[in-house]
Amino acid sequence: MPGPDRRAHAPTLLSFAQQRLWFLDRLRPGRPDHNVPTAVRLRGRLDQGALTRALTEVVRRHEVLRGRIVDTEDGPRHVAEPVETFVPTITDLTHTPAEQAWQRARELVAADLATPFDLGTAPMLRARLIRIAPDDHLLLLVIHHIACDGWSLSVLWQEFSAGYGAAVDGRPIALADLPVQYADFADWQRSHQAGTAMLDQLAYWREHLADLSPSVLPTDRTRPAVWSGRGDQVEIEIPAELAERIRTLGRAHEVTPFMTLLAAFQVLLARCTGQADVTVGTPISGRTRIEVEPLVGFFVNTLVLRTDLSGDPGFTDVLARVRRCAVEAYARQDVPFERLVQELRPERDLGQHPLFTVMFQLEEPPALPSGLPGIEVSDHQMPNDVAKFDIEVSMTDGGDRFTGVIRYAADLFDRDTVRQLSEGFRVLLDQLVDSPERPISAWETPPGLRVSRPAPATRSETAGEPATESATETGPATETELLVLETWAEVLGVTPDGVDSDFFELGGHSLLASKAMSRLGRALDLELPVALLFYHPTVAELADGIDAALLADLGAAAEAEPLPAGKARHP
């Protein structure tokens, strides 16, 4: 992956993952959903100047941290800005009583976490150093996910630690040159999307995920039309004795602890949903090239793990099925999740994540700075009130035990429901590992868990009746309808049959939707939200929505006429 000879600050392509986050930001602007925080407590004699130099050097080295996203006629592009755009914030609370100082510090942390990024303005990293006392500091970094992932935090803290040590000693900060930048990876990713290997991987996913119906847990409340992102979390712990039995069983059947934990959770999902076809998502580093290992950036990819639990297998058989599913997915991890959504074209719904609603992951312990002269470093826990999925199980392998949290969508679940899910997982895992040969139906569903049964098929589904189509298509009747139709033809490369044509059925997807709305907005000198197209996907519906926006100031119209409830479209 040789780095191209790029001009400084020239616009570069986004990766598929970056492009999706950029689109989501346009679809639901002004939200902190993709803020990635990390905070450490630093006790000892801190050299504030050395800290600033070390952080600035990290930002200088990694273009993605000091970049911004610009919208061009050819789509979004990344522009790297000079390192001077990064300025850490220093807050001194040393003259405040200790208890009040910590209260104020927590308020500042919460405010920084809740502050969204403007993707059109550099940098993508905010840093705040809070002085609680002369020998007690809190360092908070908030990075937009478009510029980092979990692996990146480890890279960042390693480079920061080396830079701080050099700065304290008065030495130049001398880190190994980076072979490439994130923009080089994005360019490489794009250039390899049409290769034979990639097409073979896509063919596998099309077959493996055909007729997929995401596993959806029974909820306490009706799913909202639009995902709010409100969330909460409950803790989960697998004690040392059970953790050892999990490892022993895994070694006997050649599966990893992740696979064993996932297998048990999928059995639990099957019980709660009444479905033997169980699907979850899981993250994977996405760093398949050695050149990108030392980079900060958004490389992580999402795999869809679909396991067939039909036939009432024993847990040992479930382990084999999960292992086969995971290994096959790992071997085909080069397909970006965003490309997969475009290819599979699932039913679009702004109130639900596409392809899966439950995420499951086993993470490494959080990365921390190390070797800071005269400084004791500890992790600072922060609340997480953002939900990206219905349920997200994030566990950590602590060596002797497994710990973690279950994050959940507060719009869907009560805290007590998720607490019962957490306890039910531990109880069922204990039972399955204790007698893995027994069929999974032999185990009772842990008490307190809500369960559901699959909804019966409709008459048209059972009879295989085709969807009703209108006999004729109607041509444009207004100037706005004509403008929408012409714009769609330019963007999609396909002329709509009439005003009842659906943008997404014609081949539209999130990036094309953004491009279409940008062109319409420029033509009308009006700021049109991308979400308008997802709620009004036909030519006639979108034209009506645009006409309504033209009648009044867009800001007033957005408050007076909110988007209607009901089925919306997925990004």
Salt bridges, closest charged atoms under 4 A:
ASP33 OD2 - ARG31 NH2 2.90
GLU57 OE2 - ARG60 NH2 2.77
GLU63 OE1 - ARG6 NH1 3.40
ASP71 OD2 - ARG26 NH1 3.31
GLU73 OE2 - ARG519 NH2 2.66
GLU73 OE1 - ARG522 NH2 2.71
GLU81 OE2 - ARG68 NE 2.51
ASP92 OD2 - ARG131 NH1 3.28
GLU107 OE1 - ARG104 NH1 3.41
ASP112 OD2 - ARG128 NE 2.65
ASP136 OD2 - ARG41 NH2 2.63
ASP149 OD1 - ARG287 NH2 3.03
GLU159 OE2 - ARG61 NH2 3.03
GLU159 OE1 - HIS62 NE2 3.08
ASP169 OD2 - ARG171 NH2 3.29
ASP184 OD1 - ARG6 NE 3.05
ASP220 OD1 - ARG450 NH1 2.60
ASP232 OD2 - ARG415 NH1 3.25
GLU237 OE2 - ARG401 NH1 2.51
GLU241 OE2 - ARG245 NE 2.66
GLU244 OE2 - ARG251 NH2 3.40
ASP277 OD2 - ARG306 NH2 2.72
GLU291 OE2 - ARG289 NH2 2.81
ASP317 OD2 - ARG321 NH2 3.19
GLU343 OE1 - ARG206 NH2 2.93
GLU343 OE2 - ARG339 NE 3.27
GLU347 OE2 - LYS567 NZ 3.37
ASP349 OD2 - LYS567 NZ 3.44
GLU376 OE2 - ARG43 NH2 3.93
ASP390 OD2 - ARG223 NH2 2.63
GLU392 OE2 - ARG407 NH1 3.83
ASP397 OD1 - ARG247 NH2 2.74
ASP400 OD2 - ARG401 NE 3.41
ASP411 OD1 - ARG230 NH2 2.70
ASP414 OD1 - ARG221 NH1 2.56
ASP416 OD1 - ARG419 NH1 3.30
GLU423 OE2 - ARG426 NH2 2.64
ASP430 OD1 - ARG245 NH2 2.38
GLU465 OE2 - ARG459 NH1 3.03
GLU490 OE1 - ARG519 NH1 3.28
ASP502 OD2 - ARG569 NH2 2.58
